[in-house]
Amino acid sequence: MLNFRKLSFNTNTTNITSQHAVIKVSNLEAGFGITLGNSLRRTMLLSTPGVALFAVKITDVNHEYQAIKGIEEDAMQLISNLKNLVIKINNSVYSAEDLESAKIESWPVMTLALRNPGEVTAKDIKLPQGFEIVNKDLYICTVSTSVKIDVDLYATIGHGFRSFTVNAKNIDSLSLIAVDSNFSPIVNFSYKVEEEKNDLNSISDSLILDITTNGSVTPVDALVMASKIMTSHFEELSNVSDKIQEIRVFEQKEEIKKQKHLVTTIDDLNLSFRSVNSLKKAAIYTLSDLTNLTRNDLNNVNNLGKKSIKEITNKLKELKLQLKHESES
């Protein structure tokens, strides 16, 4: 067993929302704050799955540089606004695998029908089953005169960033305009590491994570997803050798309790004055010093009689400890 300290978590509930949380991970081994912080930051920003547009189709519009009659925005401005949509797809309706294998002709399309003059927002978009728009108040465009323009929106599940050139190759359709896809639901991720003294008189790290998402996933769920992505990769590496499969990394509760006992001083054991005095004269000041003695070492301590030795061994049993090379009974 490596005896790494068991982690503890604290979620700051002050001003917490579905999009923001401050999470504190305490009791990390010294140096592991930065190790975990850097790894989580890269994984959350680059690998957390999300939903993004990859193409649009606009009536009588062939490219993004084109003006649109009856709309104040040109095609580029309209598409730019649409790319700010925060979309969720129900995995039980459409999984990433379903969409990856789907043909563009049978794609579940979101549609926006522009007809009457006025301001258009995301709530005006008609959604297929399993799709949801989080930011329904998002401004899309302004219709200046009566028109008949349909906008078809194509979205999929992915991670990281995918350029419009890659999307264009996947679409293979002249009627669609490919767009850049930013799948990451993480708006901001920052962390800091603080050193803390614990009750074993050693230094541990506390990792404070500040996570903001776009609302399609909660910060805690995003953290769990990133952690699972990391552990899945590390699990493959940990299977390389069969020799250390059973190794335990974190201390168990009893082990932690035992470690805390070991820093207890002899004065705090409620032993007789004679026993305490004799142990101190032999340079035995803590339970750690005491449990490093063999039975023979204890017998050789000056002025310790059978009664004192029995008192000491009984105290160790009470604390579920023992002398060196002796088993608990």
DAMO-V989062 format. One record per residue. N is the residue number from 0. SS is DSSP state (H for helix, E for strand, - for the rest). OMEGA is omega in whole degrees, -180 to 180 (NA if undefined). Layout:
{{N | SS | OMEGA} {N | SS | OMEGA}}
This chain:
{{0 | - | -178} {1 | - | 178} {2 | - | 171} {3 | E | -178} {4 | - | 177} {5 | - | -177} {6 | - | 171} {7 | E | -175} {8 | E | 175} {9 | E | 177} {10 | E | 179} {11 | E | -176} {12 | - | 178} {13 | - | 179} {14 | - | 179} {15 | - | 178} {16 | - | 178} {17 | - | -178} {18 | - | -176} {19 | E | 176} {20 | E | 172} {21 | E | -175} {22 | E | -179} {23 | E | 176} {24 | E | -174} {25 | E | 173} {26 | E | 176} {27 | E | 173} {28 | E | -180} {29 | - | -180} {30 | - | -177} {31 | H | 176} {32 | H | 179} {33 | H | 180} {34 | H | 180} {35 | H | -179} {36 | H | 179} {37 | H | -178} {38 | H | -180} {39 | H | -179} {40 | H | -179} {41 | H | -178} {42 | H | -179} {43 | H | -177} {44 | H | -172} {45 | H | -170} {46 | H | 178} {47 | - | -177} {48 | - | 179} {49 | E | -178} {50 | E | 179} {51 | E | 173} {52 | E | 172} {53 | E | 178} {54 | E | 175} {55 | E | 176} {56 | E | -177} {57 | E | -179} {58 | - | 176} {59 | - | 177} {60 | - | -177} {61 | - | 179} {62 | - | -172} {63 | - | -179} {64 | - | -173} {65 | - | 173} {66 | - | -179} {67 | - | -178} {68 | - | 179} {69 | - | 179} {70 | E | -179} {71 | - | 180} {72 | - | 172} {73 | - | -175} {74 | H | -178} {75 | H | 179} {76 | H | 179} {77 | H | -180} {78 | H | 179} {79 | H | 178} {80 | H | -179} {81 | H | -180} {82 | - | 178} {83 | - | 177} {84 | - | 174} {85 | - | -171} {86 | E | 173} {87 | E | 176} {88 | E | 180} {89 | - | -175} {90 | - | 179} {91 | - | 177} {92 | - | 177} {93 | - | 176} {94 | - | 178} {95 | H | 180} {96 | H | 178} {97 | H | -177} {98 | H | -179} {99 | H | -178} {100 | H | -177} {101 | - | 175} {102 | - | -175} {103 | H | -179} {104 | H | -178} {105 | H | -176} {106 | - | 174} {107 | - | -171} {108 | - | 170} {109 | E | -175} {110 | E | 178} {111 | E | -179} {112 | E | 179} {113 | E | -176} {114 | - | -173} {115 | - | 178} {116 | - | 178} {117 | E | -179} {118 | E | -179} {119 | E | 178} {120 | E | -175} {121 | H | -179} {122 | H | 179} {123 | H | -178} {124 | - | 177} {125 | E | -172} {126 | - | 172} {127 | - | 180} {128 | - | 178} {129 | - | -180} {130 | E | 178} {131 | E | 174} {132 | E | -177} {133 | - | -177} {134 | - | -175} {135 | - | -179} {136 | - | -179} {137 | - | 178} {138 | E | -180} {139 | E | -178} {140 | E | 175} {141 | E | 177} {142 | E | -175} {143 | - | 178} {144 | - | 179} {145 | - | -177} {146 | - | 172} {147 | - | -177} {148 | E | 176} {149 | E | 178} {150 | E | 176} {151 | E | -176} {152 | E | -179} {153 | E | -179} {154 | E | 178} {155 | E | 180} {156 | E | 179} {157 | E | 175} {158 | - | -180} {159 | - | -177} {160 | E | 177} {161 | E | -176} {162 | - | -180} {163 | H | 180} {164 | H | 177} {165 | H | 179} {166 | H | -180} {167 | H | 179} {168 | H | -180} {169 | H | -178} {170 | H | -179} {171 | - | 179} {172 | - | -178} {173 | - | -177} {174 | - | -179} {175 | - | 176} {176 | E | 180} {177 | E | 178} {178 | - | 175} {179 | - | 179} {180 | E | 173} {181 | E | -173} {182 | - | -172} {183 | - | 176} {184 | - | -178} {185 | E | 178} {186 | E | 180} {187 | E | 175} {188 | E | 176} {189 | E | 179} {190 | E | 172} {191 | E | -178} {192 | E | 177} {193 | E | 176} {194 | E | 179} {195 | E | 173} {196 | E | 178} {197 | - | -174} {198 | - | 173} {199 | - | 179} {200 | - | 176} {201 | - | -176} {202 | E | 173} {203 | E | 179} {204 | E | 167} {205 | E | -179} {206 | E | -179} {207 | E | -177} {208 | E | 177} {209 | E | -171} {210 | E | 174} {211 | E | 178} {212 | E | 180} {213 | - | 178} {214 | - | 178} {215 | - | 177} {216 | - | 178} {217 | - | 179} {218 | H | -179} {219 | H | 178} {220 | H | 178} {221 | H | 179} {222 | H | 179} {223 | H | 179} {224 | H | 180} {225 | H | 180} {226 | H | 179} {227 | H | 177} {228 | H | 180} {229 | H | -177} {230 | H | 177} {231 | H | 177} {232 | H | -180} {233 | H | 179} {234 | H | 177} {235 | H | 179} {236 | H | -177} {237 | H | 179} {238 | - | -178} {239 | - | -180} {240 | - | 179} {241 | - | -173} {242 | - | -174} {243 | - | -179} {244 | - | -175} {245 | - | -176} {246 | - | 177} {247 | - | -177} {248 | - | -176} {249 | E | 175} {250 | - | 171} {251 | - | -175} {252 | H | -179} {253 | H | 179} {254 | H | 178} {255 | H | 179} {256 | H | 179} {257 | H | 180} {258 | H | 179} {259 | H | 178} {260 | H | -172} {261 | H | 178} {262 | - | 178} {263 | - | 180} {264 | E | 178} {265 | H | -179} {266 | H | -175} {267 | H | -177} {268 | H | -179} {269 | - | 174} {270 | - | 178} {271 | - | -179} {272 | H | -179} {273 | H | -179} {274 | H | -180} {275 | H | -178} {276 | H | -179} {277 | H | 180} {278 | H | -179} {279 | H | 179} {280 | H | 178} {281 | - | 178} {282 | - | 176} {283 | - | -172} {284 | - | -177} {285 | E | 175} {286 | H | 178} {287 | H | 177} {288 | H | -176} {289 | H | -178} {290 | H | 174} {291 | - | 177} {292 | - | 170} {293 | - | 177} {294 | H | 180} {295 | H | 178} {296 | H | -178} {297 | H | 179} {298 | H | -177} {299 | - | 177} {300 | - | -178} {301 | - | 175} {302 | - | 174} {303 | - | 178} {304 | - | -179} {305 | H | -179} {306 | H | 179} {307 | H | 179} {308 | H | 178} {309 | H | 178} {310 | H | -178} {311 | H | -178} {312 | H | 177} {313 | H | 178} {314 | H | 178} {315 | H | 178} {316 | H | 179} {317 | H | 180} {318 | - | -179} {319 | - | 176} {320 | - | 179} {321 | - | 176} {322 | - | -179} {323 | - | 179} {324 | - | 176} {325 | - | 179} {326 | - | 176} {327 | - | 178} {328 | - | NA}}
